[in-house]
Amino acid sequence: MKNLPPLNAVRTFVIVARSGTIAAASKEMGISSSAISQQIRNLENWLGISLFDRRTRELILTERGREYFQEVSRAINAITTATSHIIGMDTSSNNLIRISVLPSFSTLWLLPKLNDFTEKHPDIEIDLTSTTALCDLNKYDIDFAIRYGTGDYLGLETYKLLPEAVAPACHPQLLEDMLGKKAHEITLQDLIRLPIIDDEGNLKGIKYNMRKWLEEQGVQNPQFKEHIHFSDSHIACEAARLGKGLLMGRACLIADWLETGDLITPINKWEIEETAYYIVYSAQRPMRPSVKVFFNWLKDTAKEWINDPRHQKIFSP
């Protein structure tokens, strides 16, 4: 086995690459930072390549380091799985699923559909945590997460669950109270006069916002009179439904309220976002049968939702 590197050094490398810092890896492994640094140097010397870019203050994987991490993390996962089976620690009979989901997506999209799953699979219990935090799926007891972003999560596997489309949305009464107009009378310039509800949060610069949408419709340098900022999209959607302002509405979150008339899109011009909803999971945590059942149900439910004619007209060019 001349081509087999020191396995302890490989394991150390995987933990450092996953956690992002030597300090975090030191805490997880219970050994000193200097010992971890020595393990990384030993592995780099054995491989004859640099795994991390040390010109920056952060530990950033080099291109070859990233490739190596993707491969060896799968190998570590295979060893972990084989060991669990051989010593009788396989938890495939465990029907408790732990999912981490964004509060907005869990409340406005997932929960209204969850009865369908529980009726079909009454033996599977779901522990759903609603949070905007990006938890470490390799470290904490989470089977998978649903996140909104570009799908680039280092060391994790992703599945694109749903795209997202955006258009300005508000309660119909807001237009009459502030502009004295009905929805069909609204112009692009009218929208600028309304209070703007902003929910970009930590995705500022990535999420579609009202300024970008208006500029793409031909409005040059729009100047808004009032902004209301929320870090949680669920609260932002609720504020719009209560008539507090004009929201950059996201179809997956507000589709039900558009059907009931609680929200309207005064100018019904939808734009597809570059960001989307992703199922994110660790390759180092094999999916148990019960988790695969829920995973597949989610995929099927999302496909059914997006193919609904009411939603097709939003997402089709």
Secondary structure, 3 states (H helix, E strand, C coil): CCCCCCHHHHHHHHHHHHHCCHHHHHHHHCCCHHHHHHHHHHHHHHHCCCCEECCCCCCEECHHHHHHHHHHHHHHHHHHHHHHHHCCCCCCCCCEEEEEECHHHHHHHHHHHHHHHHHHCCCCEEEEEECCCCCCCCCCCCCEEEEEECCCCCCEEEEEEEEEEEEEEECHHHHHHHHCCCHHHCCHHHHHCCCEEECCHHHCCCCCCHHHHHHHCCCCCCCCCCEEECCCHHHHHHHHHCCCCEEEEEHHHHHHHHHHCCCECCCCCCEEEEEEEEEEEECCCCCCHHHHHHHHHHHHHHHHHHCCHHHHHHHCC
